[in-house]
Amino acid sequence: MTDLTELASRFRTKRKCLDFLEKLRFGESIECPRCQSKSISRIKTVNKLQCNKCRYMFSVTAGTIFHRSHIPLQKWILAIFMMCNAKKGISAKQIQRDLRVTYKTSWYLMHRIRRAMRDKTFFPKFTGVVETDDTYIGGIHKGKRGRGASGKTAVVGVLERNGSVKAQPVEDMSSKTISRIVKKYVDPKAIMVCADEFLSYNQLALEYNLKRINHQIEYVNGQIHTQGIENFWSILKRGIVGVYHKVSTQYLPLYLNEFTFRYSHNGTPDLFLQVLKNGLIYDSSLTN
């Protein structure tokens, strides 16, 4: 896909959207999710499929981010494309205006899409040069900033140079918590892990080739720095402050999904298709 006009032209009808989603989800051969039979009939009056063996009726959107949605599929697809192209994010008000939906609808739609903006298949641990750092989101803007700031949520991030980034909110900044996050994403055989002088990173030296940069003295010492993860924090904060204005602790993980996924797949030509594929993966929590 190159632009919105081409996208809108290709998916101008619901049938075209359904045909495209079916091919993405099922491939060339549709299979019954209950008995795995490939003998399937199409019930065009209700846009559903039925297994000729067990008579189970299903649709391509069942159990996906589109589950039981009354929002036209054309608008879903346009919204996904717009969110993938917005480096610093796009507001629900903007989606509301562009797609001519209510604010409640745009907010719901965007959170569903954020659920799909994450790697849902096996994710290999980082093995190269890795940077880890922390930041604080939300809360009171006046007064103390950074570590120890009032009312803010701590977020720990891990970035592999020339690769992906992962980030998640944490309840505290203890060495135990930081070690748990780093172990989740970084292989012990990684070439190097770079961190600043914060004491909670000390424990990483027990399992990793840990290199430290003291920001009170310098910001770069050859290959030892945390410039990459700090660049990601700046994109994240510009998006939250400039586009979303504020983000609650409850929904912060979804916003981190959006920003880490988009950053990690920067330059990927099929980012839009990847989000669509992720959105079509069956998720039982979406059926409740």
N, C-alpha and C positions, 0 to 999 in steps of 0.2 A: 504494500500500500504506500502511496506517495503523499497523498493529501486528502483532506476531508471531502472534497468534491468527488474524487474517484471512489472513495469509500461509500458515500451516500448513493452514488449511481449504481455501484455493484450490489448493494444491499437495500434496494429501494422497496422490496416487498418482504412480507413475513416468510413466504415460501422460500425465497432465496436465502434468507438468514438461516432457516431451519435446515435446508440442504447443506449449507456450508458447515454448520455446527455438527450435523450428523457425520459428515466426512471427517471432521477433526476428532470427534469423540470415538467413533466406531471404525474409522478407516473405510476400506472398500467393501467390507462385509459386516453388516449389522448382526449382532449376536444378542440373544435373549439374556438379560442379566440374571435371570432366575435359573434357567436350565441349560444355558449356553447353546441352545439350538439356533441354527442359522436360517431356519425356515420362518421368515417374518412377512407379515402383511401390513400394508399401510392403510390406516383409517383416516382418509383425507378430511372428513367432515369435522373431526376434532383434533386434527394434526397430531395423531398418536400412532404408535406402532403396536402390533399384537403378535405374540408368538403363536404359530400354528400348532405347536406341540402341546404346550402347557396352558395356552390361552391367556397368558399374562400380558396385560396392557401396560405400556410404558411410553415415555417421551424422551427426547434427547436432553431436555432441560431438567428432568427429575433428579433431585439430589445434588444439583449444582448451584452456583450462585444465582442462576436464573429461576430457581425452583419457585413455582406458584406466583411468579411475578406478573403483574398486570401491565408493567411498563413495556412498550413495544420493543422487540428485539433490535430494531434499527437504532433506537436510542441507546440501548445498552452498548452496542458495538461502537457507536460514535463516542460515547462517554469513555470507553476503554481506550480508544485511540487518543483522545484528548489528554487523558491522565498519563499515558505513556510518553507523550510528547512534551509535557510540561516539566522541565528540569527542576523547578522549585515548587511544583504543585499547582493545582488549579482549584479555586474556591467553589464551594457548593452553590454560591450565588451566581457564579459565572456559568456553571453547568445548568442551573435553573433557567437563566436567560437564554442560553444558546439552544437548549433542547425544549424550551417551553413546557417545563414541568413545575410542580410546586417545590418549595424549598425542602419540605419533608421528604419528597420523592428523591430529589437530587442527593440529599444527605444519606438516605438509605442506600441508594444505588452506589454511591462512592465507597461506602464502608464495605459493601459486598465485594466490590472490585478490589479493594485493599486486601481482602482475605485471599484473593487469587494472586496477589503480587508477592509471592514468596516461592522459593524452590521447594516443590512438593515431592520431588524424586530424591534419590540418594545424593547427598551433598558431601563430596570429599573434603577432609580436613585440610587446612592450609599447611603447606610444606615449605614455602619460600621464605622471603624476608617479610616478617609480620610486624605490624604496629598495633599497640593497644593503648587506649586512652579512655577517659571518662568526661562526661559533660553533664550539665543540669538544665532541665527543661521546665518552663512554666514558673508559677509562683509570683512573688512580689518582685518587680523589676528594680525598685529602688533599694538602696542599702548594699549589703555584702553580695558579691558575685562569686560564682565558681563554687568550690568545695565548701560545704557548710552554709550555703545560702538558704534563707528561710523559705519554706513552703515549696521548694522545687523538687522535682523527681530526678534521681540520679540515673544515668544511662551509661552503660559500659559498651565500648565498641572494639571490634577487632578487624583489622584490614590487612589484606595481603597485597603487597605492591604489585601493580599491573594485574590485579585480580579483583576479587570480590570484597565486600564489607558486610559485617554482621553487627547488629546492635540490639540490645534489649534493656529494659528498665530493671533496676535492682532496688531492693529495700534498704541496703546499706553498702558501704564501701569498704568492708572488711577484707582482709587478705584471703579469707576462705571463700567469700563470694566472688571476688575477682578471679581466683584460681579456677573456680568451677566454670565460669563463663569462658575463660581462655581454653581450658581443657576441652570444652564442648566443640570448639571450632578449630583448634590448632593442634597439629600432630607434634608429639614430643621431639620428632626428628627434624622439625622445621629448622631452616638455616639459621635464623636469628629472630628473636623477639625484642622489639624496641619499646621502651616505656620511659616515662619521666621519673622524677625523683620521689614521687609519692610513696610512702613507706609500705602501703598495702600491696605494691607490686613486688616487694622483696621475695616473697615466697615462690614466685615463678622461677627463680634461679635454681630451685631444687630439681626441676624437670626440663627446663629449657635453656638454650644458649641466650641468656638475658643480657641485653646491653642497655645502659641507662643514659639519658640526656638530662642534664641539670639545667632547667630553664632559667634559673637565676644567674647562670653564667653564659650559656649559649643555647641556640636553638637547633643548630646542625653541627655535627662532627663527623664528616665523611658520610658513611652510610647510616650512621646512627642518628635518627630523628623520628619525630612523629608528625611530620608535615602532611602526610597523606590523610591520616584519620582526622587531623584538625581541619583540613580542607573539606572533608565530608561533614564535620560538625557545622561549619560555616554555611554550607548549602542547606542543611537541615534547619538551622535556626533562621536563616533568611526566609525559608519557606513558611515556617511556623509563625514568625513575627509578621512577615510582609503579606502572606496569603491567607493563612488560617487564623492569625492574630492570637489565638490561645487554643491549647489542646488539653483535655482532661486526662488525668492519670489512667482512667478506665479505658480510654480509646488510644492512648499513646502507642501501644504495641502495633496497632493497625497502621498508624502513620509511619512508624519505623519500618514496617513491611514495605510501604510504598517507596520511601526514600532509599532504603538499602537495596531493594530490588532494582529500581531504576538506575541507581549509581553503579551497581554491579554489572548491569547489562548495557551500560553506556556504549553506544556504537553498534549494538547488536541489531542487525537489519530486521529480524523477526520478533522484536520485543512484543509488539502488539499481538502476534500469533501465540507467543509463549504465554501471555496473560490469559488469552482466550482458552488455550489448552488447559491451563491450571484451573480456570474457572469451571471447566467441564468435568474435572475429576470428582467422583462421587464423594460427598461429605454428609454423613448421617446427621450431623448437628444442624444442617440446613433444612432438614425435613421436619423438624420439631416446631 
